Amino acid sequence: MNMNRCILIHFDYGGYYSNIGGSYMEWNQSEARIYTLMMKTTVEDVTYSEVVRSICKKMKRDEYANRLKLSYTPKADHKHRPSIIEDDEDLCAYIMTCHQDQSGNILHVEPLEDVAENMEYEEVARNESAACVNESAACVNEGLLSIYGEEQTEHGLVNTCSNDALDDEEFVNLDEYYQLEDVVEEGNDGDERGGNEDGRERGCNEDGHVTWEDDINVVLDQEFQSKGEIQDIVEITAHRKCFEFDILKSDKERYVVKCRERSCGCKWNLRAAKLIGASCFSIRTHNKLHTCYPASSSSTRRNRRTCTKRIVASLLSKEFPSTFETPTPNMLVGLVHRKVGVKVSYSTAYRGKLQAASYVRGSPEESFRYVYSFMHNLELNNEGTVTRVELDEQHRFQYLFFALGAPIEGFRAMRKVIIMDETFLKHIYGGVLIVATAQDPKKHHYPLAFGVVDGEKDASWTWFLEMLKSVIPDSQELVFLTDIHQSIIKAVSEVYPLAQHGYCMYHLAQNVKGSVYHVKKETVGAMFMECAKAYTEAEFKKLYVDFRKRYPAVGAYLDKSTTCDKWARCYFVGDMYNLMSSNSVESINGVFVAAREYSLLPMLDAIVEKISEWFNNHRKSAAEVLSSQKLVPRVERIMNERLQEANRLGVTEINNYRYEYTVLGLDGISYVVDLERKTCGCKKFDIDKYPCVHALAANRENVNGEVQVHELCSKYFWMEQWALAYFRSVYPVPHQSQWIIPPEVQEMYAKPPNYKKKKKRNEKARHTSVGEHGHRGSSHRGRGSSQSGEGSSQSGRGTSQRGR
């Protein structure tokens, strides 16, 4: 054994000092034996707390429940006056004295029963400068005395300390010691100095020092959910009241702070400790009175504490409780300055804003950890809801799908057209949000299902559609409307072979504009839209032939990319009604543009809450319509406008039994109308599924009078169908504290997906698609570096990189 790295300390336990006359002191030993400690360390490394801990272990005492006073009698002092050991410096001096005297000095250990002075002090930080260490070591051992109760930590009971004393041997009541008295300043005609401009109560103690309260509204034994809550209160108040403090202890069990001006006599302090068997912290010591002068010390320090993101998040949680939508970072800079009295940078305000959002539903990592529990409660609160979470072989999150029970049931009363699109998530782990929605007769959003996948790839789209098929089966009546991304085209044809698939007219127009040069692109796009909207084949051919002659490059692009029956209204097979673009789902993406910056669970919360709001509003709108009105307000208004024109048209009956008529339009063209089969020569009646002006004119001449206008419309435009679609309610997921989770679900979790950390901030602006406004090329999209489908160089939406 290396004896140079061992320290021997002889001590006796118990006893007391007595005065034997004059200033002579004598130690009265309570036990006949002497104990010995052997510490495997050097003189420079030994600490006061280690010695106290070793003595308690040797004597089989709880170091937190017992308080010790260490002293010895220097042989150089003939009066035998004791030298009290209070910190590391005193301990080092004692050990050096023992080494110089070959016989050594016996260490006297005095257990303190009624004194609340906690002699367990440590160095503030070994890596701090020597001056800071000496200052801290000298101040943390000030004579804080108490006769109050005990605090409970995970290691046992610790006597609390809440009052100050004048010295180690004199106990003083706090109210008596800090007696606040109003002082009248001489020569000021009796003006009182009992307060100041910021409302801080001031007075003087017995030494004549000015005292003022910290305004930290806490009481002894008050409990907080975490140590962070106490830290927020202390830091915010310190900024507002312009005083500085040092953290003497901050770990999983304790939080101890003292005034930075304690070397000048200020005894402000606060101590909190963790309770046994719980995660909460409670206040154990709080001396709320300052005797320092903040105007001349703290407020002008160059090293004063700066504002942290936790302060910003705490302020937002107080000002905007349970809210994701908080002010912008630029607005937060001014808000924090006004509320707390400290300047904050833009980046700190931004990070605080993100942390405040995580307070509502946890951090991004917690979102993946509790995703199964969230989905379970979503199903529990919404009957008929279908959810699914898919993990990869490393147990990391890969796919998510959910379809609320209310929209799925209400889809029976909707037109069977499903519009799909994707948008990129802007949080740290990225990914793609897939939206499948319908559109009600009033052109309102009617979301059916949502998915979170790792990118626009064949596998992800196929997985999403397979999940969608579990709630909406394949049928010939079903129509999908999307862009011409190759992964979507392939997945729809494989998963829904009976359904029809049309392409978004708007996105295709953007690609068409990108295929021509040295021309006015807006004119090209407008002419293409006119061709796509043509109702009759004759009208389409006339427009399309002229269009191809003027822009042959467009014709070559369309022949290579698609066929006319996928985008031309007159050729499409299936009932698309008057829906020809995916603008509705693009609009939904715009609604959730802020939510896409949240982590997973907050984003899902925002989606479910918005759907709940929409269902409630549209349900009330349907209830406000008069019972005599048969059609939804939008179609009712169109019928009223067309009836005015229909009254001026000439009608000739062809077949009374089959309700066939010839109607001469205002354009001078005759159109054949069949009311029984709901067709017209203009094709608007056939495609839109509600009467054109010619059909209304023919119905006016119907001598039998058996057909009502609403009977000529598709049932999906009836008021009763619209009300039925919003009959059920959508319920948001309750707060996490109210979750009911069975044990088997609690055991399920997902690890966050892998991601590449970016040096720059996430981009928020939408990138243009391939061909849109002249942007060309392809790159990777989604999470990671996965290729966007196979053969994506010809995809309509393109594969441009989007920041997240």
BATIKOL-493363 format. One record per residue (C-alpha): x, y, z; residue in one letter. Coordinates in steps of 0.5 Angstrom, whole numbers, padded with zeros to 4 digits, always signed. Each point is the difference from the previous one (the first is absolute). Layout:
BEGIN
XYZA ...
//
This chain:
BEGIN
+0000+0000+0000M +0003+0007-0002N +0000+0003+0007M +0001+0007-0003N -0007+0000-0003R -0003-0002+0007C -0003+0005+0005I -0001-0003+0007L -0005+0004+0005I -0001-0002+0007H -0006+0003+0003F -0005-0001+0006D -0008+0000-0001Y -0004+0004+0005G +0002+0005+0006G +0000+0007+0001Y +0004+0006+0001Y +0000+0004+0007S +0003+0006+0003N +0005-0002+0006I +0001+0008+0001G +0001+0006-0003G +0001-0002-0008S +0003-0007+0002Y -0004-0005-0004M +0000-0008+0002E -0003-0005-0005W -0004-0005+0004N +0000-0007-0003Q -0007-0004+0000S +0004-0007-0002E +0006-0003+0002A +0002-0002-0006R +0003+0003-0007I -0001-0002-0007Y +0004+0001-0006T -0001+0001-0007L +0004-0002-0006M -0001+0004-0006M +0003-0002-0007K +0001+0007-0002T +0005+0006+0000T +0000+0006+0004V -0002+0004-0006E -0006-0004-0002D -0003-0002+0007V -0006+0004+0001T -0004+0002+0006Y -0007-0004-0003S +0004-0006-0001E +0003+0000+0007V -0007+0001+0003V -0003-0005-0004R +0006-0005+0002S -0002+0002+0007I -0007-0002+0000C +0001-0006-0004K +0005-0002+0006K -0005+0001+0005M -0005-0003-0004K -0004+0007+0000R -0004+0003-0006D +0004+0006-0003E -0007+0003-0002Y -0003-0001+0007A +0006+0002+0004N +0004+0006+0001R +0007+0001+0002L +0004+0005+0003K +0007-0001-0001L +0006+0003+0004S +0007-0001+0003Y +0004+0003+0005T +0007+0003-0003P +0006-0002+0005K +0003+0007-0002A -0006+0003+0004D +0001+0000+0008H -0007+0002+0001K -0003-0006-0003H -0005+0004-0004R -0003-0004-0006P +0001+0001-0007S -0006-0002-0004I +0000-0003-0007I -0005+0002-0004E +0003-0001-0007D +0005-0003-0005D +0005+0006+0002E -0001-0002+0008D +0001-0007-0001L +0006+0001-0004C +0003+0004+0005A -0002-0005+0005Y +0004-0006-0004I +0006+0004-0001M +0000+0001+0008T +0000-0007+0001C +0005-0001-0005H +0005+0005+0003Q -0002-0003+0007D +0003-0007+0000Q -0005-0002+0006S -0006+0004-0004G -0006+0003+0003N -0007-0004+0002I -0006+0002-0005L -0006+0002+0005H -0006-0002-0004V -0006+0003+0004E -0007-0002-0003P -0005+0006+0000L -0007-0002+0002E -0004+0006+0001D +0004+0005-0005V -0002+0000-0007A +0007+0002-0003E +0002-0005-0005N +0007-0001+0000M +0000-0004-0007E +0003+0005-0004Y +0004-0001-0006E +0004+0004-0005E -0004+0003-0005V +0004-0002-0006A +0007-0003-0001R +0001+0003-0006N -0002+0007+0002E +0006+0005+0001S +0003+0000+0007A -0003+0007+0002A -0007-0003-0002C +0001-0006+0004V +0003+0003+0006N -0006+0005+0000E -0005-0006+0000S +0003-0004+0005A +0000+0006+0005A -0007+0002-0002C -0003-0007+0000V +0001-0001+0008N -0003+0006+0002E -0004-0001+0007G -0007-0002-0003L -0003-0002+0006L -0007-0003+0001S -0005-0004+0005I -0005-0002-0005Y -0001-0007-0003G +0003-0005-0005E +0000+0000-0007E -0001-0007-0004Q +0005-0002-0005T +0001-0007-0004E +0006-0001+0005H -0004+0002+0007G -0002+0005+0004L +0004+0007+0000V -0002+0006+0005N -0002+0006-0004T +0003+0006+0001C -0005+0007-0001S +0003+0005+0005N +0007+0004+0001D +0003+0001+0006A +0005+0005+0002L +0006-0005+0002D +0001-0008+0002D -0003+0001+0007E -0005+0005+0000E -0007-0002-0003F -0005+0005-0002V -0007+0001-0003N +0000+0002-0007L -0005+0005+0001D +0003+0003+0005E +0007+0000-0003Y -0003+0003-0007Y -0004+0005+0004Q -0002+0005-0006L -0001+0007+0002E -0002+0006-0004D +0006+0005+0000V -0001+0007-0001V +0006+0004-0004E +0002+0006+0004E -0001+0006-0004G -0005-0003-0004N -0006+0003+0004D -0002-0007+0002G +0000-0004-0006D -0001-0007+0001E +0005-0005-0003R -0004-0006+0001G +0000-0002-0007G +0002+0002-0007N -0002+0001-0007E +0000-0008-0002D -0005-0001+0007G +0006-0004+0003R -0001+0000+0008E +0006+0003+0003R +0002+0001+0007G +0007+0000+0005C +0002-0006+0004N +0004+0001+0007E +0006+0001-0004D -0003+0006-0004G +0000-0004-0007H -0005+0001-0004V -0005-0006-0001T -0005-0001-0006W -0004-0007-0002E +0002-0004-0006D -0008+0000-0002D +0001-0008-0001I -0007-0002+0002N +0002-0007+0003V -0001-0003+0007V +0003-0005+0004L -0002-0007-0002D -0003+0002-0007Q +0000-0005-0005E +0002+0000-0007F +0000-0005-0006Q +0007+0001-0002S +0006+0004+0002K +0000+0004-0006G -0007+0003+0002E +0004+0003+0006I +0006+0002-0004Q -0005+0004-0005D -0003+0004+0006I +0007+0001+0003V +0003+0003-0006E -0006+0004-0003I +0000+0003+0007T +0007+0001+0000A +0000+0004-0007H -0006+0004+0002R +0003+0002+0007K +0007+0001-0003C +0004-0004+0005F +0005-0006-0001E +0000-0007+0003F +0005-0006+0000D -0002-0007-0001I +0003-0004+0006L -0003-0006-0001K -0004-0003-0006S -0001-0007-0001D -0006-0005-0001K -0001+0001+0008E +0001+0007+0002R +0000+0007-0003Y +0004+0005+0005V +0001+0007-0002V +0003+0006+0003K +0001+0008-0001C +0006+0001-0004R +0001+0006+0005E +0001-0005+0006R +0007+0002+0001S -0003+0007+0002C -0004-0003+0005G -0007-0001-0004C -0003-0007+0003K -0005-0001-0006W -0001-0007-0001N -0005-0005-0003L +0001-0008+0001R -0005-0005-0003A +0001-0008+0000A -0004-0006-0003K -0004-0004+0004L +0000-0007+0001I -0004-0005-0005G -0002+0006-0004A +0003+0005-0005S -0002+0006+0002C +0004+0005+0004F -0002+0004+0006S +0003+0007+0003I +0004-0002+0006R +0003+0007+0002T -0001+0007-0002H +0003+0006+0002N -0004+0005-0004K +0004+0007+0003L +0006+0003-0004H +0004+0004+0003T +0004+0002-0006C +0000+0006-0005Y -0002-0002-0007P +0000+0006-0003A +0008+0001+0002S +0001-0008-0001S -0004-0004-0004S -0003+0004-0005S +0007+0003-0003T +0004-0007+0000R +0003-0002-0006R -0001-0007+0002N -0008+0000+0002R -0004-0006-0002R -0003+0000-0007T -0007-0002-0002C -0001-0007-0002T -0005-0004-0004K -0003-0003+0006R -0002+0007+0002I -0003+0002-0006V -0004-0007+0000A -0002+0001+0007S -0003+0007-0002L -0003-0003-0006L -0003-0005+0004S -0003+0005+0005K -0002+0005-0005E -0003-0005-0005F -0002-0007+0004P -0001-0006-0004S +0001+0004-0007T +0004-0002-0005F -0001+0006-0004E +0005+0005+0003T +0003+0007-0002P +0005+0000-0005T +0008+0001+0003P +0000+0007-0002N -0006+0001+0004M +0003-0004+0006L +0006+0004+0000V -0004+0006+0002G -0005-0004+0004L +0006-0003+0005V +0003+0007+0001H -0007+0003+0002R -0002-0006+0005K +0007-0002+0002V +0004+0006-0001G +0006-0003-0004V +0002+0000-0007K +0000-0007-0004V +0002-0001-0006S -0004-0003-0006Y +0003-0007+0000S -0001-0001+0007T -0007+0003-0001A -0001-0005-0005Y +0003-0006+0004R -0005+0002+0006G -0006+0000-0005K +0002-0007-0002L +0001-0002+0007Q -0007+0003+0002A -0003-0004-0005A +0003-0006+0003S -0003+0001+0006Y -0007-0001-0002V +0001-0007-0003R +0008-0002+0001G +0006+0001-0004S +0001-0003-0007P +0003-0007+0003E -0006+0000+0005E -0005+0000-0006S +0003-0006-0003F +0001-0004+0007R -0008+0002+0002Y -0003-0001-0007V -0003-0007+0001Y -0003+0003+0007S -0003+0006-0004F -0003-0004-0006M -0003-0005+0006H -0003+0006+0003N -0002+0003-0007L -0004-0007-0002E -0003+0000+0007L -0003+0007+0000N -0002+0000-0008N -0004-0007-0001E +0002-0003-0007G +0006+0003+0000T +0006-0004-0004V +0007+0001+0002T +0007-0003-0002R +0007+0001+0002V +0005-0004-0004E +0008+0000+0002L +0006-0002-0003D +0004-0006+0002E +0004+0004+0005Q -0006+0002+0003H +0000+0007-0002R -0006+0004-0003F -0002-0001-0007Q -0007+0001-0002Y -0007+0002+0004L -0007+0000-0003F -0006+0002+0003F -0007+0001-0002A -0006+0003+0005L -0006-0004+0000G -0005+0006-0001A +0003+0002-0007P +0000-0007-0002I -0007-0001+0002E -0002+0006-0003G +0003-0001-0007F -0005-0004-0001R -0004+0006-0001A +0005+0003-0004M +0002+0000-0008R +0005-0006-0001K +0006+0005-0002V +0006-0001+0004I +0005+0006-0001I +0007-0002+0003M +0007+0004+0000D +0006+0000+0005E +0004+0006+0003T +0006+0000+0004F +0001+0000+0008L +0004+0006+0002K +0002-0003+0007H +0007-0003+0002I -0001-0007-0003Y -0004+0002-0006G -0004-0005-0004G -0006+0001-0004V -0007+0001+0001L -0005-0003-0004I -0008+0002+0000V -0006-0003-0003A -0006+0004-0001T -0007+0001-0003A -0003+0006-0001Q -0007+0002+0002D -0006+0003-0004P +0002+0007+0003K +0007-0001-0002K +0002-0001+0007H +0006-0005+0002H -0002-0007+0002Y +0007-0003+0002P -0001-0008+0000L +0007-0002+0002A +0007+0002+0002F +0007-0003-0001G +0007+0001+0002V +0005-0003-0004V +0008+0001-0001D -0001+0002-0007G -0003+0000-0007E +0001-0007-0002K -0003-0006-0003D +0000-0004+0007A -0003+0006+0004S -0005+0002-0005W -0002-0008-0001T +0000-0001+0008W -0005+0006+0001F -0005-0002-0005L +0000-0007+0003E -0002+0003+0006M -0005+0005-0003L -0003-0006-0003K -0001-0003+0006S -0005+0005+0002V -0003+0002-0007I +0000-0006-0005P +0001+0000-0007D -0006+0001-0005S -0001+0002-0007Q -0004+0006+0003E +0007+0003+0003L +0004+0005-0003V +0007+0003+0002F +0002+0006-0002L +0008+0002+0001T +0006+0003-0004D +0004-0005-0004I +0005-0002+0004H +0002-0007-0002Q +0000-0003+0007S -0007+0002+0001I -0002-0002-0007I +0003-0007+0001K -0003-0001+0007A -0007+0002-0002V +0000-0005-0006S +0003-0006+0005E -0005+0001+0006V -0006+0003-0003Y -0001-0003-0007P -0007+0001+0000L +0000+0007+0001A +0001+0006-0005Q +0006+0004+0000H +0000+0008-0002G +0006+0005+0000Y +0000+0007+0003C -0002+0005-0006M +0004+0005+0004Y +0007-0003+0001H +0000-0003-0007L -0001+0007-0003A +0006+0002+0004Q +0004-0005-0003N -0003+0001-0007V +0003+0008+0001K +0007-0003+0002G +0000-0004-0007S +0000+0006-0004V +0005+0006-0001Y +0000+0007-0003H -0008+0001+0001V -0004+0003+0005K -0001-0006+0005K -0006+0002+0003E -0004+0000-0007T +0002-0007-0001V -0002-0002+0007G -0007+0004-0001A -0001-0004-0007M +0002-0007+0003F -0005+0001+0006M -0006+0002-0005E +0001-0006-0004C +0000-0004+0006A -0007+0003+0002K -0003-0001-0006A -0007-0004+0001Y -0001-0003-0007T +0005-0004-0004E -0001+0005-0006A +0002+0006+0004E +0006-0003+0003F +0002-0003-0007K +0000+0007-0003K +0003+0003+0006L +0006-0005+0000Y +0001+0000-0007V +0002+0007+0000D +0003+0000+0006F +0005-0005-0002R +0001+0003-0007K +0002+0007+0004R +0005-0004+0005Y +0002-0007-0003P +0005-0001+0006A -0006+0000+0005V -0003-0006-0005G +0006-0004+0000A +0001+0001+0008Y -0007-0002+0001L +0000-0006-0005D +0006-0002+0004K -0002+0001+0007S -0008-0002+0000T -0006-0001-0004T -0006+0004-0001C -0005-0004+0004D +0004+0001+0006K -0001+0008+0000W -0005+0002-0005A -0007+0001+0003R -0004-0003-0006C +0004-0006-0001Y +0001-0002+0008F -0003-0007+0002V -0004+0001+0006G -0003+0005+0004D +0004+0005+0002M -0005+0005+0001Y +0002+0007-0001N +0007-0001+0004L +0006+0000-0005M +0006+0002+0005S +0003-0001+0006S -0001+0007+0003N -0004-0003+0006S +0006-0004+0003V +0005+0006-0002E -0005+0004+0004S +0000-0005+0006I +0008+0000+0000N +0000+0008+0000G -0005-0001+0006V +0005-0004+0004F +0006+0004-0002V +0002+0002+0007A -0002-0007+0003A +0005-0003-0005R +0006+0003+0004E -0002-0003+0006Y +0002-0007+0002S -0004-0006-0001L -0005+0000+0005L -0001+0007+0001P -0001+0000-0008M -0005-0006+0001L -0004+0004+0005D -0001+0006-0004A -0002-0004-0006I -0006-0003+0004V -0002+0006+0004E -0001+0004-0007K -0004-0006-0003I -0004+0000+0007S -0001+0008-0001E -0002-0001-0008W -0005-0006+0002F -0003+0005+0005N -0001+0006-0004N -0003-0004-0006H -0005-0004+0004R -0002+0007+0003K -0001+0003-0007S -0004-0006-0002A -0004+0000+0006A -0002+0008-0002E -0002-0002-0007V -0008+0000+0000L -0003-0007-0001S -0004+0002-0006S +0007+0001-0004Q +0002-0006-0003K +0007+0002-0003L +0006+0002+0003V +0000+0008+0000P +0006+0000-0006R -0004-0004-0005V -0007+0003+0002E +0003+0007-0002R +0003-0003-0006I -0007-0003-0002M -0003+0007+0002N +0004+0003-0005E -0001-0005-0006R -0007+0000+0001L +0000+0008-0002Q +0003-0002-0007E -0004-0007+0000A -0007+0004-0001N +0003+0004-0006R +0002-0007-0004L -0005-0003-0005G -0002-0007+0001V -0002-0006-0004T -0003-0006+0002E +0003-0007-0003I -0003-0005+0004N -0005+0001+0006N +0001-0007+0003Y +0008+0000+0000R +0000+0008+0002Y +0004+0001-0006E +0000+0008-0003Y +0004+0004-0004T +0002+0007+0002V +0003+0006-0004L +0005+0003+0004G +0002+0008+0000L +0006-0002-0004D -0005-0002-0006G +0002-0008+0001I -0005-0005+0001S +0001-0005+0006Y -0004-0007+0001V -0001-0001+0008V -0002-0006+0003D -0003+0001+0007L -0001-0007+0001E +0007-0002-0001R +0003+0007+0002K +0004+0001-0006T +0000+0007-0005C +0004+0001-0006G +0004+0005+0003C +0003-0005+0005K +0000+0004+0006K -0006-0004+0003F +0003-0006-0001D +0007+0002+0003I -0002+0005+0006D -0006-0005+0002K -0005+0006+0001Y -0004+0003-0006P +0003+0005-0005C -0005+0006-0002V -0002-0004-0006H -0003-0006+0005A -0003+0005+0004L -0004+0003-0006A -0002-0007-0002A -0002-0002+0007N -0005+0007+0000R -0003-0003-0006E -0001-0007+0003N -0008+0000+0000V +0000-0006+0005N +0003+0004+0005G +0003-0006+0004E +0007+0002+0000V +0003+0005+0005Q +0006+0004-0001V +0004-0003+0006H -0002-0007-0003E +0004+0002-0006L +0006+0001+0004C +0005-0006+0002S -0002-0002+0007K +0007+0003+0003Y -0003+0007-0001F -0006-0001+0004W +0000+0003+0007M -0002-0006+0004E +0007-0003-0003Q +0004+0006+0002W -0003+0000+0007A +0001-0008+0001L +0008+0001-0002A +0001+0004+0006Y -0005-0003+0005F +0006-0003+0004R +0004+0004+0004S +0008+0000+0000V +0003+0000+0007Y +0007+0002+0001P +0005-0004+0004V +0000+0002+0008P +0006+0003+0003H +0006-0006+0002Q -0002+0000+0007S -0007-0002-0002Q +0002-0006-0004W -0002-0007+0001I +0005-0005-0002I +0000-0007+0001P +0006-0004+0002P +0001-0003-0007E +0000+0007-0003V +0005+0003+0005Q +0005-0005-0002E +0000+0002-0008M +0004+0006-0002Y +0004+0002-0006A +0007+0003-0001K +0000+0007-0004P +0002-0001-0007P +0008+0001-0002N +0001+0007-0003Y +0006+0004-0002K +0001+0006+0004K +0000+0007-0005K +0004+0006+0002K -0005+0005-0003K -0007+0001+0003R -0006-0004-0003N -0003+0003-0007E -0007+0002+0001K -0002+0002-0007A -0003-0004-0005R +0004-0003-0006H -0002+0000-0007T -0002-0006-0003S +0004-0003-0006V -0002+0005-0006G -0004+0005+0004E +0002+0007-0001H +0006-0003-0004G +0003-0004+0005H +0003-0006-0002R +0004-0006+0002G -0001-0005+0006S +0003-0002+0006S -0001-0004+0007H -0006+0002+0004R -0003-0003+0007G +0004-0002+0005R +0008-0003-0001G +0002+0000-0007S -0006-0005-0003S -0001+0001-0008Q -0007+0002-0001S -0003-0006-0003G +0002-0003-0006E +0001+0004-0007G -0001+0006+0004S +0003+0005-0005S -0007+0000-0004Q -0004+0001+0007S -0005+0006-0001G +0001+0003+0007R +0008-0001-0001G +0005-0002+0006T +0003+0006+0001S +0003+0001+0007Q -0004+0003+0006R +0003+0002+0006G -0003-0002+0007R 
//
